[in-house]
Amino acid sequence: MERTHSGSRTDAGDAEAALRGLFLRSLDGDAGAYREFLQRLSAHLRAFLGRRLFSWPDEVEDLVQECLLAMHNQRHTYQSDQPLTAWVHAIARYKMIDLLRAKSVRENLHDPLDDDRAVFAASATDASDAKRDLGGLLQTLPERQRLPIVHVKIEGLSVAETASLTGMSESAVKIGIHRGLKALAARFAGGAG
């Protein structure tokens, strides 16, 4: 793929167009297009998941394979009027969440070698309380503010991905983030006094 000087936004658009074209041709029975789609999609997923699971590089390849299998099995659910990468990223996020849940369950089965629980208890409780409080505050926001904040600021999606996932325009996503963060800041300021 030829690199452009205009930045990653064009590269993302090029990737979307190439992947979508190959995928649509594969749905029409073009086996060669499907092979090329899977190769390109694998590279795309490795980059997407690698950025999010940088602490667990060994898990990325297994997760890529799980995503490819899920996408193959769910290919009939793709709506051709929607961006393909939004559909791909949604499936990848669900698989990543499943992995993180499984890791959490496995980690909870292990007893620590040292009995340092008291040292970490306060910080774990504080983090849990903060997460619960943030979730509660976010729930007070209207959906047009809450969803952009959750997807962009917490889950790390791009504005474009969030727009296609929520059906909002990119400018509406940006405005929702701005207004939502402003409302949250006002609530924090009101609660701190």
Secondary structure, 3 states (H helix, E strand, C coil): CCCCCCCHHHHHHHHHHHHHHHHHHHHCCCHHHHHHHHHHHHHHHHHHHHHHCCCCHHHHHHHHHHHHHHHHHCHHHCCCCCCHHHHHHHHHHHHHHHHHHHHHHHHHCCCCCCCCHHHHHHHHHHHHHHHHHHHHHHHCCCHHHHHHHHHHHHCCCCHHHHHHHHCCCHHHHHHHHHHHHHHHHHHHHHHHC
